[in-house]
């Protein structure tokens, strides 16, 4: 699942692939915003992304991407 996070006053966004479901990511964002704490998400390689909730501009959760194998077009 592709996740894009916009951080206030930062020109670039954070983009990474996560093995978490969209429901898990949405719950983590909601909890971080309601508690005023930090947003913690894990990427597919096991690294942790931590963003202070007050710095969040937006969180874009993409659809799960199915990767095609081979050279043929379908």
PDB file of N, H, CA, C and O in Angstrom:
ATOM      1  N   UNK A   1       0.845  -1.152   0.000  1.00  0.00           N
ATOM      2  CA  UNK A   1       0.000   0.000   0.000  1.00  0.00           C
ATOM      3  C   UNK A   1       0.900   1.228   0.000  1.00  0.00           C
ATOM      4  O   UNK A   1       1.783   1.350   0.849  1.00  0.00           O
ATOM      5  N   UNK A   2       0.682   2.137  -0.946  1.00  0.00           N
ATOM      6  H   UNK A   2      -0.036   2.037  -1.635  1.00  0.00           H
ATOM      7  CA  UNK A   2       1.482   3.357  -1.001  1.00  0.00           C
ATOM      8  C   UNK A   2       0.901   4.388  -0.053  1.00  0.00           C
ATOM      9  O   UNK A   2      -0.309   4.615  -0.030  1.00  0.00           O
ATOM     10  N   UNK A   3       1.781   5.017   0.736  1.00  0.00           N
ATOM     11  H   UNK A   3       2.763   4.833   0.717  1.00  0.00           H
ATOM     12  CA  UNK A   3       1.371   6.042   1.689  1.00  0.00           C
ATOM     13  C   UNK A   3       2.156   7.307   1.371  1.00  0.00           C
ATOM     14  O   UNK A   3       3.377   7.272   1.225  1.00  0.00           O
ATOM     15  N   UNK A   4       1.437   8.432   1.263  1.00  0.00           N
ATOM     16  H   UNK A   4       0.444   8.460   1.381  1.00  0.00           H
ATOM     17  CA  UNK A   4       2.064   9.739   1.051  1.00  0.00           C
ATOM     18  C   UNK A   4       1.673  10.628   2.230  1.00  0.00           C
ATOM     19  O   UNK A   4       0.492  10.766   2.551  1.00  0.00           O
ATOM     20  N   UNK A   5       2.675  11.227   2.867  1.00  0.00           N
ATOM     21  H   UNK A   5       3.634  11.114   2.605  1.00  0.00           H
ATOM     22  CA  UNK A   5       2.428  12.093   4.011  1.00  0.00           C
ATOM     23  C   UNK A   5       2.978  13.468   3.702  1.00  0.00           C
ATOM     24  O   UNK A   5       4.161  13.623   3.401  1.00  0.00           O
ATOM     25  N   UNK A   6       2.112  14.468   3.778  1.00  0.00           N
ATOM     26  H   UNK A   6       1.151  14.343   4.023  1.00  0.00           H
ATOM     27  CA  UNK A   6       2.526  15.856   3.620  1.00  0.00           C
ATOM     28  C   UNK A   6       2.810  16.438   4.992  1.00  0.00           C
ATOM     29  O   UNK A   6       1.980  16.350   5.897  1.00  0.00           O
ATOM     30  N   UNK A   7       3.977  17.030   5.142  1.00  0.00           N
ATOM     31  H   UNK A   7       4.651  17.101   4.407  1.00  0.00           H
ATOM     32  CA  UNK A   7       4.382  17.618   6.416  1.00  0.00           C
ATOM     33  C   UNK A   7       4.359  19.137   6.256  1.00  0.00           C
ATOM     34  O   UNK A   7       4.872  19.664   5.269  1.00  0.00           O
ATOM     35  N   UNK A   8       3.773  19.835   7.210  1.00  0.00           N
ATOM     36  H   UNK A   8       3.356  19.407   8.012  1.00  0.00           H
ATOM     37  CA  UNK A   8       3.673  21.293   7.148  1.00  0.00           C
ATOM     38  C   UNK A   8       5.062  21.923   7.090  1.00  0.00           C
ATOM     39  O   UNK A   8       5.991  21.484   7.769  1.00  0.00           O
ATOM     40  N   UNK A   9       5.180  22.954   6.268  1.00  0.00           N
ATOM     41  H   UNK A   9       4.425  23.310   5.717  1.00  0.00           H
ATOM     42  CA  UNK A   9       6.409  23.741   6.103  1.00  0.00           C
ATOM     43  C   UNK A   9       7.578  22.933   5.567  1.00  0.00           C
ATOM     44  O   UNK A   9       8.732  23.316   5.764  1.00  0.00           O
ATOM     45  N   UNK A  10       7.304  21.823   4.893  1.00  0.00           N
ATOM     46  H   UNK A  10       6.368  21.512   4.733  1.00  0.00           H
ATOM     47  CA  UNK A  10       8.332  21.009   4.242  1.00  0.00           C
ATOM     48  C   UNK A  10       7.897  20.828   2.791  1.00  0.00           C
ATOM     49  O   UNK A  10       6.768  20.414   2.527  1.00  0.00           O
ATOM     50  N   UNK A  11       8.786  21.136   1.852  1.00  0.00           N
ATOM     51  H   UNK A  11       9.703  21.472   2.066  1.00  0.00           H
ATOM     52  CA  UNK A  11       8.425  21.111   0.436  1.00  0.00           C
ATOM     53  C   UNK A  11       8.182  19.701  -0.093  1.00  0.00           C
ATOM     54  O   UNK A  11       7.342  19.520  -0.974  1.00  0.00           O
ATOM     55  N   UNK A  12       8.881  18.717   0.413  1.00  0.00           N
ATOM     56  H   UNK A  12       9.563  18.865   1.129  1.00  0.00           H
ATOM     57  CA  UNK A  12       8.752  17.342  -0.090  1.00  0.00           C
ATOM     58  C   UNK A  12       7.835  16.534   0.812  1.00  0.00           C
ATOM     59  O   UNK A  12       7.732  16.773   2.015  1.00  0.00           O
ATOM     60  N   UNK A  13       7.173  15.567   0.183  1.00  0.00           N
ATOM     61  H   UNK A  13       7.257  15.373  -0.794  1.00  0.00           H
ATOM     62  CA  UNK A  13       6.320  14.675   0.961  1.00  0.00           C
ATOM     63  C   UNK A  13       7.045  13.364   1.229  1.00  0.00           C
ATOM     64  O   UNK A  13       7.978  13.002   0.513  1.00  0.00           O
ATOM     65  N   UNK A  14       6.611  12.657   2.263  1.00  0.00           N
ATOM     66  H   UNK A  14       5.853  12.950   2.845  1.00  0.00           H
ATOM     67  CA  UNK A  14       7.151  11.338   2.574  1.00  0.00           C
ATOM     68  C   UNK A  14       6.332  10.317   1.790  1.00  0.00           C
ATOM     69  O   UNK A  14       5.106  10.293   1.888  1.00  0.00           O
ATOM     70  N   UNK A  15       7.008   9.477   1.015  1.00  0.00           N
ATOM     71  H   UNK A  15       8.005   9.496   0.936  1.00  0.00           H
ATOM     72  CA  UNK A  15       6.325   8.452   0.219  1.00  0.00           C
ATOM     73  C   UNK A  15       6.996   7.118   0.498  1.00  0.00           C
ATOM     74  O   UNK A  15       8.216   6.991   0.384  1.00  0.00           O
ATOM     75  N   UNK A  16       6.191   6.119   0.867  1.00  0.00           N
ATOM     76  H   UNK A  16       5.201   6.222   0.960  1.00  0.00           H
ATOM     77  CA  UNK A  16       6.731   4.788   1.122  1.00  0.00           C
ATOM     78  C   UNK A  16       5.643   3.745   0.938  1.00  0.00           C
ATOM     79  O   UNK A  16       4.453   4.061   0.929  1.00  0.00           O
ATOM     80  N   UNK A  17       6.067   2.503   0.790  1.00  0.00           N
ATOM     81  H   UNK A  17       7.034   2.246   0.797  1.00  0.00           H
ATOM     82  CA  UNK A  17       5.154   1.362   0.686  1.00  0.00           C
ATOM     83  C   UNK A  17       5.009   0.739   2.073  1.00  0.00           C
ATOM     84  O   UNK A  17       5.996   0.550   2.783  1.00  0.00           O
ATOM     85  N   UNK A  18       3.788   0.427   2.447  1.00  0.00           N
ATOM     86  H   UNK A  18       2.986   0.581   1.870  1.00  0.00           H
ATOM     87  CA  UNK A  18       3.528  -0.160   3.754  1.00  0.00           C
ATOM     88  C   UNK A  18       2.755  -1.458   3.599  1.00  0.00           C
ATOM     89  O   UNK A  18       1.911  -1.590   2.713  1.00  0.00           O
ATOM     90  N   UNK A  19       3.053  -2.416   4.470  1.00  0.00           N
ATOM     91  H   UNK A  19       3.739  -2.309   5.189  1.00  0.00           H
ATOM     92  CA  UNK A  19       2.322  -3.684   4.478  1.00  0.00           C
ATOM     93  C   UNK A  19       1.055  -3.579   5.324  1.00  0.00           C
ATOM     94  O   UNK A  19       0.243  -4.504   5.337  1.00  0.00           O
ATOM     95  N   UNK A  20       0.878  -2.459   6.031  1.00  0.00           N
ATOM     96  H   UNK A  20       1.538  -1.707   6.020  1.00  0.00           H
ATOM     97  CA  UNK A  20      -0.311  -2.258   6.845  1.00  0.00           C
ATOM     98  C   UNK A  20      -1.526  -2.026   5.944  1.00  0.00           C
ATOM     99  O   UNK A  20      -1.393  -1.547   4.817  1.00  0.00           O
ATOM    100  N   UNK A  21      -2.700  -2.370   6.451  1.00  0.00           N
ATOM    101  H   UNK A  21      -2.807  -2.760   7.366  1.00  0.00           H
ATOM    102  CA  UNK A  21      -3.924  -2.147   5.689  1.00  0.00           C
ATOM    103  C   UNK A  21      -4.341  -0.683   5.792  1.00  0.00           C
ATOM    104  O   UNK A  21      -3.859   0.047   6.658  1.00  0.00           O
ATOM    105  N   UNK A  22      -5.228  -0.262   4.916  1.00  0.00           N
ATOM    106  H   UNK A  22      -5.620  -0.855   4.212  1.00  0.00           H
ATOM    107  CA  UNK A  22      -5.700   1.122   4.958  1.00  0.00           C
ATOM    108  C   UNK A  22      -6.449   1.407   6.257  1.00  0.00           C
ATOM    109  O   UNK A  22      -6.401   2.525   6.769  1.00  0.00           O
ATOM    110  N   UNK A  23      -7.134   0.409   6.788  1.00  0.00           N
ATOM    111  H   UNK A  23      -7.174  -0.499   6.372  1.00  0.00           H
ATOM    112  CA  UNK A  23      -7.844   0.582   8.055  1.00  0.00           C
ATOM    113  C   UNK A  23      -6.867   0.808   9.208  1.00  0.00           C
ATOM    114  O   UNK A  23      -7.113   1.648  10.074  1.00  0.00           O
ATOM    115  N   UNK A  24      -5.763   0.064   9.224  1.00  0.00           N
ATOM    116  H   UNK A  24      -5.563  -0.619   8.521  1.00  0.00           H
ATOM    117  CA  UNK A  24      -4.749   0.231  10.268  1.00  0.00           C
ATOM    118  C   UNK A  24      -4.098   1.601  10.179  1.00  0.00           C
ATOM    119  O   UNK A  24      -3.865   2.245  11.202  1.00  0.00           O
ATOM    120  N   UNK A  25      -3.804   2.049   8.974  1.00  0.00           N
ATOM    121  H   UNK A  25      -3.994   1.526   8.143  1.00  0.00           H
ATOM    122  CA  UNK A  25      -3.178   3.360   8.790  1.00  0.00           C
ATOM    123  C   UNK A  25      -4.143   4.465   9.206  1.00  0.00           C
ATOM    124  O   UNK A  25      -3.754   5.408   9.895  1.00  0.00           O
ATOM    125  N   UNK A  26      -5.405   4.347   8.786  1.00  0.00           N
ATOM    126  H   UNK A  26      -5.720   3.581   8.226  1.00  0.00           H
ATOM    127  CA  UNK A  26      -6.413   5.349   9.150  1.00  0.00           C
ATOM    128  C   UNK A  26      -6.591   5.414  10.660  1.00  0.00           C
ATOM    129  O   UNK A  26      -6.711   6.505  11.217  1.00  0.00           O
ATOM    130  N   UNK A  27      -6.609   4.274  11.327  1.00  0.00           N
ATOM    131  H   UNK A  27      -6.511   3.388  10.874  1.00  0.00           H
ATOM    132  CA  UNK A  27      -6.746   4.239  12.787  1.00  0.00           C
ATOM    133  C   UNK A  27      -5.541   4.894  13.458  1.00  0.00           C
ATOM    134  O   UNK A  27      -5.703   5.632  14.430  1.00  0.00           O
ATOM    135  N   UNK A  28      -4.337   4.633  12.953  1.00  0.00           N
ATOM    136  H   UNK A  28      -4.206   4.033  12.164  1.00  0.00           H
ATOM    137  CA  UNK A  28      -3.134   5.236  13.530  1.00  0.00           C
ATOM    138  C   UNK A  28      -3.140   6.748  13.363  1.00  0.00           C
ATOM    139  O   UNK A  28      -2.743   7.470  14.277  1.00  0.00           O
ATOM    140  N   UNK A  29      -3.587   7.241  12.203  1.00  0.00           N
ATOM    141  H   UNK A  29      -3.910   6.654  11.460  1.00  0.00           H
ATOM    142  CA  UNK A  29      -3.670   8.690  11.964  1.00  0.00           C
ATOM    143  C   UNK A  29      -4.700   9.311  12.892  1.00  0.00           C
ATOM    144  O   UNK A  29      -4.438  10.342  13.511  1.00  0.00           O
ATOM    145  N   UNK A  30      -5.860   8.697  12.994  1.00  0.00           N
ATOM    146  H   UNK A  30      -6.073   7.859  12.492  1.00  0.00           H
ATOM    147  CA  UNK A  30      -6.924   9.222  13.860  1.00  0.00           C
ATOM    148  C   UNK A  30      -6.482   9.284  15.318  1.00  0.00           C
ATOM    149  O   UNK A  30      -6.738  10.272  16.007  1.00  0.00           O
ATOM    150  N   UNK A  31      -5.823   8.235  15.785  1.00  0.00           N
ATOM    151  H   UNK A  31      -5.615   7.432  15.225  1.00  0.00           H
ATOM    152  CA  UNK A  31      -5.340   8.199  17.167  1.00  0.00           C
ATOM    153  C   UNK A  31      -4.304   9.283  17.414  1.00  0.00           C
ATOM    154  O   UNK A  31      -4.358   9.981  18.426  1.00  0.00           O
ATOM    155  N   UNK A  32      -3.360   9.426  16.489  1.00  0.00           N
ATOM    156  H   UNK A  32      -3.316   8.859  15.666  1.00  0.00           H
ATOM    157  CA  UNK A  32      -2.308  10.440  16.643  1.00  0.00           C
ATOM    158  C   UNK A  32      -2.910  11.840  16.674  1.00  0.00           C
ATOM    159  O   UNK A  32      -2.496  12.672  17.481  1.00  0.00           O
ATOM    160  N   UNK A  33      -3.878  12.110  15.810  1.00  0.00           N
ATOM    161  H   UNK A  33      -4.214  11.434  15.154  1.00  0.00           H
ATOM    162  CA  UNK A  33      -4.488  13.440  15.777  1.00  0.00           C
ATOM    163  C   UNK A  33      -5.330  13.719  17.014  1.00  0.00           C
ATOM    164  O   UNK A  33      -5.291  14.828  17.547  1.00  0.00           O
ATOM    165  N   UNK A  34      -6.094  12.729  17.481  1.00  0.00           N
ATOM    166  H   UNK A  34      -6.126  11.828  17.049  1.00  0.00           H
ATOM    167  CA  UNK A  34      -6.951  12.952  18.650  1.00  0.00           C
ATOM    168  C   UNK A  34      -6.147  13.101  19.938  1.00  0.00           C
ATOM    169  O   UNK A  34      -6.527  13.865  20.825  1.00  0.00           O
ATOM    170  N   UNK A  35      -5.032  12.368  20.040  1.00  0.00           N
ATOM    171  H   UNK A  35      -4.723  11.748  19.319  1.00  0.00           H
ATOM    172  CA  UNK A  35      -4.205  12.436  21.249  1.00  0.00           C
ATOM    173  C   UNK A  35      -3.146  13.529  21.178  1.00  0.00           C
ATOM    174  O   UNK A  35      -2.561  13.890  22.199  1.00  0.00           O
ATOM    175  N   UNK A  36      -2.890  14.063  19.975  1.00  0.00           N
ATOM    176  H   UNK A  36      -3.364  13.769  19.145  1.00  0.00           H
ATOM    177  CA  UNK A  36      -1.842  15.069  19.824  1.00  0.00           C
ATOM    178  C   UNK A  36      -0.459  14.478  19.995  1.00  0.00           C
ATOM    179  O   UNK A  36       0.472  15.170  20.408  1.00  0.00           O
ATOM    180  N   UNK A  37      -0.323  13.203  19.680  1.00  0.00           N
ATOM    181  H   UNK A  37      -1.080  12.642  19.344  1.00  0.00           H
ATOM    182  CA  UNK A  37       0.964  12.526  19.869  1.00  0.00           C
ATOM    183  C   UNK A  37       1.693  12.437  18.529  1.00  0.00           C
ATOM    184  O   UNK A  37       1.667  13.388  17.748  1.00  0.00           O
ATOM    185  N   UNK A  38       2.331  11.325  18.261  1.00  0.00           N
ATOM    186  H   UNK A  38       2.352  10.552  18.895  1.00  0.00           H
ATOM    187  CA  UNK A  38       3.053  11.136  17.004  1.00  0.00           C
ATOM    188  C   UNK A  38       2.409  10.011  16.193  1.00  0.00           C
ATOM    189  O   UNK A  38       1.808   9.086  16.741  1.00  0.00           O
ATOM    190  N   UNK A  39       2.554  10.122  14.876  1.00  0.00           N
ATOM    191  H   UNK A  39       3.042  10.873  14.431  1.00  0.00           H
ATOM    192  CA  UNK A  39       2.078   9.085  13.970  1.00  0.00           C
ATOM    193  C   UNK A  39       3.240   8.142  13.710  1.00  0.00           C
ATOM    194  O   UNK A  39       4.305   8.571  13.267  1.00  0.00           O
ATOM    195  N   UNK A  40       3.041   6.863  13.981  1.00  0.00           N
ATOM    196  H   UNK A  40       2.175   6.514  14.341  1.00  0.00           H
ATOM    197  CA  UNK A  40       4.065   5.841  13.746  1.00  0.00           C
ATOM    198  C   UNK A  40       3.523   4.823  12.756  1.00  0.00           C
ATOM    199  O   UNK A  40       2.498   4.185  12.998  1.00  0.00           O
ATOM    200  N   UNK A  41       4.232   4.680  11.628  1.00  0.00           N
ATOM    201  H   UNK A  41       5.065   5.198  11.432  1.00  0.00           H
ATOM    202  CA  UNK A  41       3.870   3.691  10.619  1.00  0.00           C
ATOM    203  C   UNK A  41       5.111   2.905  10.237  1.00  0.00           C
ATOM    204  O   UNK A  41       6.227   3.414  10.335  1.00  0.00           O
ATOM    205  N   UNK A  42       4.920   1.670   9.802  1.00  0.00           N
ATOM    206  H   UNK A  42       4.013   1.257   9.722  1.00  0.00           H
ATOM    207  CA  UNK A  42       6.041   0.835   9.355  1.00  0.00           C
ATOM    208  C   UNK A  42       5.976   0.673   7.848  1.00  0.00           C
ATOM    209  O   UNK A  42       4.899   0.520   7.272  1.00  0.00           O
ATOM    210  N   UNK A  43       7.156   0.709   7.207  1.00  0.00           N
ATOM    211  H   UNK A  43       8.031   0.833   7.674  1.00  0.00           H
ATOM    212  CA  UNK A  43       7.193   0.459   5.776  1.00  0.00           C
ATOM    213  C   UNK A  43       7.429  -1.022   5.527  1.00  0.00           C
ATOM    214  O   UNK A  43       7.584  -1.800   6.468  1.00  0.00           O
ATOM    215  N   UNK A  44       7.456  -1.412   4.242  1.00  0.00           N
ATOM    216  H   UNK A  44       7.330  -0.780   3.478  1.00  0.00           H
ATOM    217  CA  UNK A  44       7.590  -2.832   3.898  1.00  0.00           C
ATOM    218  C   UNK A  44       8.930  -3.422   4.312  1.00  0.00           C
ATOM    219  O   UNK A  44       9.046  -4.639   4.460  1.00  0.00           O
ATOM    220  N   UNK A  45       9.943  -2.585   4.500  1.00  0.00           N
ATOM    221  H   UNK A  45       9.849  -1.597   4.380  1.00  0.00           H
ATOM    222  CA  UNK A  45      11.271  -3.072   4.875  1.00  0.00           C
ATOM    223  C   UNK A  45      11.468  -3.113   6.382  1.00  0.00           C
ATOM    224  O   UNK A  45      12.557  -3.442   6.853  1.00  0.00           O
ATOM    225  N   UNK A  46      10.428  -2.783   7.147  1.00  0.00           N
ATOM    226  H   UNK A  46       9.543  -2.516   6.764  1.00  0.00           H
ATOM    227  CA  UNK A  46      10.503  -2.849   8.600  1.00  0.00           C
ATOM    228  C   UNK A  46      10.941  -1.562   9.261  1.00  0.00           C
ATOM    229  O   UNK A  46      11.037  -1.508  10.487  1.00  0.00           O
ATOM    230  N   UNK A  47      11.211  -0.522   8.489  1.00  0.00           N
ATOM    231  H   UNK A  47      11.133  -0.565   7.493  1.00  0.00           H
ATOM    232  CA  UNK A  47      11.596   0.769   9.071  1.00  0.00           C
ATOM    233  C   UNK A  47      10.362   1.476   9.612  1.00  0.00           C
ATOM    234  O   UNK A  47       9.256   1.280   9.108  1.00  0.00           O
ATOM    235  N   UNK A  48      10.551   2.290  10.630  1.00  0.00           N
ATOM    236  H   UNK A  48      11.449   2.449  11.040  1.00  0.00           H
ATOM    237  CA  UNK A  48       9.452   3.028  11.241  1.00  0.00           C
ATOM    238  C   UNK A  48       9.521   4.487  10.821  1.00  0.00           C
ATOM    239  O   UNK A  48      10.578   5.115  10.887  1.00  0.00           O
ATOM    240  N   UNK A  49       8.380   5.020  10.388  1.00  0.00           N
ATOM    241  H   UNK A  49       7.522   4.509  10.334  1.00  0.00           H
ATOM    242  CA  UNK A  49       8.252   6.430  10.028  1.00  0.00           C
ATOM    243  C   UNK A  49       7.500   7.097  11.171  1.00  0.00           C
ATOM    244  O   UNK A  49       6.406   6.666  11.535  1.00  0.00           O
ATOM    245  N   UNK A  50       8.090   8.158  11.743  1.00  0.00           N
ATOM    246  H   UNK A  50       8.979   8.508  11.448  1.00  0.00           H
ATOM    247  CA  UNK A  50       7.482   8.856  12.876  1.00  0.00           C
ATOM    248  C   UNK A  50       7.326  10.332  12.504  1.00  0.00           C
ATOM    249  O   UNK A  50       8.292  10.996  12.130  1.00  0.00           O
ATOM    250  N   UNK A  51       6.081  10.836  12.613  1.00  0.00           N
ATOM    251  H   UNK A  51       5.296  10.297  12.916  1.00  0.00           H
ATOM    252  CA  UNK A  51       5.795  12.238  12.301  1.00  0.00           C
ATOM    253  C   UNK A  51       4.955  12.803  13.440  1.00  0.00           C
ATOM    254  O   UNK A  51       3.958  12.192  13.825  1.00  0.00           O
ATOM    255  N   UNK A  52       5.338  13.968  13.993  1.00  0.00           N
ATOM    256  H   UNK A  52       6.147  14.464  13.681  1.00  0.00           H
ATOM    257  CA  UNK A  52       4.501  14.592  15.025  1.00  0.00           C
ATOM    258  C   UNK A  52       3.117  14.936  14.458  1.00  0.00           C
ATOM    259  O   UNK A  52       3.018  15.451  13.344  1.00  0.00           O
ATOM    260  N   UNK A  53       2.072  14.659  15.201  1.00  0.00           N
ATOM    261  H   UNK A  53       2.153  14.241  16.106  1.00  0.00           H
ATOM    262  CA  UNK A  53       0.700  14.872  14.717  1.00  0.00           C
ATOM    263  C   UNK A  53       0.447  16.323  14.356  1.00  0.00           C
ATOM    264  O   UNK A  53      -0.277  16.592  13.397  1.00  0.00           O
ATOM    265  N   UNK A  54       1.014  17.262  15.088  1.00  0.00           N
ATOM    266  H   UNK A  54       1.601  17.044  15.867  1.00  0.00           H
ATOM    267  CA  UNK A  54       0.769  18.684  14.805  1.00  0.00           C
ATOM    268  C   UNK A  54       1.442  19.139  13.513  1.00  0.00           C
ATOM    269  O   UNK A  54       1.130  20.217  13.008  1.00  0.00           O
ATOM    270  N   UNK A  55       2.360  18.336  12.966  1.00  0.00           N
ATOM    271  H   UNK A  55       2.613  17.460  13.376  1.00  0.00           H
ATOM    272  CA  UNK A  55       3.039  18.671  11.715  1.00  0.00           C
ATOM    273  C   UNK A  55       2.389  18.048  10.487  1.00  0.00           C
ATOM    274  O   UNK A  55       2.807  18.324   9.362  1.00  0.00           O
ATOM    275  N   UNK A  56       1.370  17.210  10.685  1.00  0.00           N
ATOM    276  H   UNK A  56       1.030  16.986  11.598  1.00  0.00           H
ATOM    277  CA  UNK A  56       0.720  16.544   9.546  1.00  0.00           C
ATOM    278  C   UNK A  56      -0.067  17.549   8.721  1.00  0.00           C
ATOM    279  O   UNK A  56      -0.880  18.308   9.249  1.00  0.00           O
ATOM    280  N   UNK A  57       0.188  17.542   7.416  1.00  0.00           N
ATOM    281  H   UNK A  57       0.849  16.926   6.988  1.00  0.00           H
ATOM    282  CA  UNK A  57      -0.602  18.341   6.495  1.00  0.00           C
ATOM    283  C   UNK A  57      -1.700  17.474   5.897  1.00  0.00           C
ATOM    284  O   UNK A  57      -2.866  17.869   5.864  1.00  0.00           O
ATOM    285  N   UNK A  58      -1.319  16.288   5.422  1.00  0.00           N
ATOM    286  H   UNK A  58      -0.372  15.967   5.449  1.00  0.00           H
ATOM    287  CA  UNK A  58      -2.270  15.320   4.877  1.00  0.00           C
ATOM    288  C   UNK A  58      -1.637  13.947   4.863  1.00  0.00           C
ATOM    289  O   UNK A  58      -0.415  13.812   4.919  1.00  0.00           O
ATOM    290  N   UNK A  59      -2.479  12.926   4.789  1.00  0.00           N
ATOM    291  H   UNK A  59      -3.472  13.035   4.744  1.00  0.00           H
ATOM    292  CA  UNK A  59      -2.035  11.547   4.632  1.00  0.00           C
ATOM    293  C   UNK A  59      -2.868  10.954   3.501  1.00  0.00           C
ATOM    294  O   UNK A  59      -4.093  10.876   3.597  1.00  0.00           O
ATOM    295  N   UNK A  60      -2.195  10.537   2.429  1.00  0.00           N
ATOM    296  H   UNK A  60      -1.200  10.601   2.351  1.00  0.00           H
ATOM    297  CA  UNK A  60      -2.853   9.946   1.264  1.00  0.00           C
ATOM    298  C   UNK A  60      -2.540   8.453   1.265  1.00  0.00           C
ATOM    299  O   UNK A  60      -1.380   8.048   1.190  1.00  0.00           O
ATOM    300  N   UNK A  61      -3.595   7.643   1.352  1.00  0.00           N
ATOM    301  H   UNK A  61      -4.538   7.972   1.413  1.00  0.00           H
ATOM    302  CA  UNK A  61      -3.434   6.192   1.392  1.00  0.00           C
ATOM    303  C   UNK A  61      -3.879   5.643   0.049  1.00  0.00           C
ATOM    304  O   UNK A  61      -5.058   5.707  -0.297  1.00  0.00           O
ATOM    305  N   UNK A  62      -2.929   5.099  -0.707  1.00  0.00           N
ATOM    306  H   UNK A  62      -1.971   5.047  -0.425  1.00  0.00           H
ATOM    307  CA  UNK A  62      -3.231   4.558  -2.028  1.00  0.00           C
ATOM    308  C   UNK A  62      -3.764   3.150  -1.945  1.00  0.00           C
ATOM    309  O   UNK A  62      -3.734   2.515  -0.891  1.00  0.00           O
ATOM    310  N   UNK A  63      -4.251   2.673  -3.066  1.00  0.00           N
ATOM    311  H   UNK A  63      -4.275   3.189  -3.922  1.00  0.00           H
ATOM    312  CA  UNK A  63      -4.758   1.309  -3.144  1.00  0.00           C
ATOM    313  C   UNK A  63      -3.598   0.325  -3.169  1.00  0.00           C
ATOM    314  O   UNK A  63      -2.492   0.672  -3.583  1.00  0.00           O
ATOM    315  N   UNK A  64      -3.846  -0.877  -2.734  1.00  0.00           N
ATOM    316  H   UNK A  64      -4.744  -1.159  -2.398  1.00  0.00           H
ATOM    317  CA  UNK A  64      -2.831  -1.922  -2.796  1.00  0.00           C
ATOM    318  C   UNK A  64      -2.489  -2.176  -4.255  1.00  0.00           C
ATOM    319  O   UNK A  64      -3.382  -2.375  -5.079  1.00  0.00           O
ATOM    320  N   UNK A  65      -1.212  -2.170  -4.575  1.00  0.00           N
ATOM    321  H   UNK A  65      -0.487  -2.008  -3.906  1.00  0.00           H
ATOM    322  CA  UNK A  65      -0.776  -2.314  -5.956  1.00  0.00           C
ATOM    323  C   UNK A  65      -0.406  -3.754  -6.245  1.00  0.00           C
ATOM    324  O   UNK A  65       0.382  -4.364  -5.522  1.00  0.00           O
ATOM    325  N   UNK A  66      -0.980  -4.290  -7.305  1.00  0.00           N
ATOM    326  H   UNK A  66      -1.620  -3.795  -7.893  1.00  0.00           H
ATOM    327  CA  UNK A  66      -0.651  -5.641  -7.737  1.00  0.00           C
ATOM    328  C   UNK A  66       0.445  -5.515  -8.794  1.00  0.00           C
ATOM    329  O   UNK A  66       0.247  -4.882  -9.832  1.00  0.00           O
ATOM    330  N   UNK A  67       1.584  -6.113  -8.526  1.00  0.00           N
ATOM    331  H   UNK A  67       1.745  -6.627  -7.683  1.00  0.00           H
ATOM    332  CA  UNK A  67       2.711  -6.003  -9.445  1.00  0.00           C
ATOM    333  C   UNK A  67       2.629  -7.083 -10.498  1.00  0.00           C
ATOM    334  O   UNK A  67       2.420  -8.257 -10.192  1.00  0.00           O
ATOM    335  N   UNK A  68       2.797  -6.671 -11.745  1.00  0.00           N
ATOM    336  H   UNK A  68       2.967  -5.718 -11.993  1.00  0.00           H
ATOM    337  CA  UNK A  68       2.764  -7.627 -12.856  1.00  0.00           C
ATOM    338  C   UNK A  68       4.143  -8.217 -13.075  1.00  0.00           C
ATOM    339  O   UNK A  68       5.155  -7.544 -12.880  1.00  0.00           O
ATOM    340  N   UNK A  69       4.179  -9.463 -13.476  1.00  0.00           N
ATOM    341  H   UNK A  69       3.357 -10.010 -13.634  1.00  0.00           H
ATOM    342  CA  UNK A  69       5.424 -10.161 -13.726  1.00  0.00           C
ATOM    343  C   UNK A  69       5.459 -10.520 -15.195  1.00  0.00           C
ATOM    344  O   UNK A  69       4.469 -10.995 -15.750  1.00  0.00           O
ATOM    345  N   UNK A  70       6.596 -10.294 -15.822  1.00  0.00           N
ATOM    346  H   UNK A  70       7.401  -9.908 -15.370  1.00  0.00           H
ATOM    347  CA  UNK A  70       6.732 -10.662 -17.237  1.00  0.00           C
ATOM    348  C   UNK A  70       6.756  -9.445 -18.136  1.00  0.00           C
ATOM    349  O   UNK A  70       6.712  -8.303 -17.678  1.00  0.00           O
ATOM    350  N   UNK A  71       6.828  -9.720 -19.429  1.00  0.00           N
ATOM    351  H   UNK A  71       6.864 -10.647 -19.801  1.00  0.00           H
ATOM    352  CA  UNK A  71       6.955  -8.650 -20.402  1.00  0.00           C
ATOM    353  C   UNK A  71       5.692  -8.452 -21.226  1.00  0.00           C
ATOM    354  O   UNK A  71       5.604  -7.473 -21.968  1.00  0.00           O
ATOM    355  N   UNK A  72       4.734  -9.322 -21.127  1.00  0.00           N
ATOM    356  H   UNK A  72       4.806 -10.117 -20.524  1.00  0.00           H
ATOM    357  CA  UNK A  72       3.522  -9.243 -21.935  1.00  0.00           C
ATOM    358  C   UNK A  72       2.577  -8.177 -21.426  1.00  0.00           C
ATOM    359  O   UNK A  72       2.579  -7.849 -20.240  1.00  0.00           O
ATOM    360  N   UNK A  73       1.784  -7.647 -22.308  1.00  0.00           N
ATOM    361  H   UNK A  73       1.782  -7.914 -23.272  1.00  0.00           H
ATOM    362  CA  UNK A  73       0.762  -6.687 -21.925  1.00  0.00           C
ATOM    363  C   UNK A  73      -0.551  -7.420 -21.777  1.00  0.00           C
ATOM    364  O   UNK A  73      -0.866  -8.312 -22.565  1.00  0.00           O
ATOM    365  N   UNK A  74      -1.309  -7.047 -20.778  1.00  0.00           N
ATOM    366  H   UNK A  74      -1.053  -6.323 -20.139  1.00  0.00           H
ATOM    367  CA  UNK A  74      -2.611  -7.688 -20.612  1.00  0.00           C
ATOM    368  C   UNK A  74      -3.707  -6.683 -20.495  1.00  0.00           C
ATOM    369  O   UNK A  74      -4.872  -7.054 -20.349  1.00  0.00           O
TER     370      UNK A  74
END
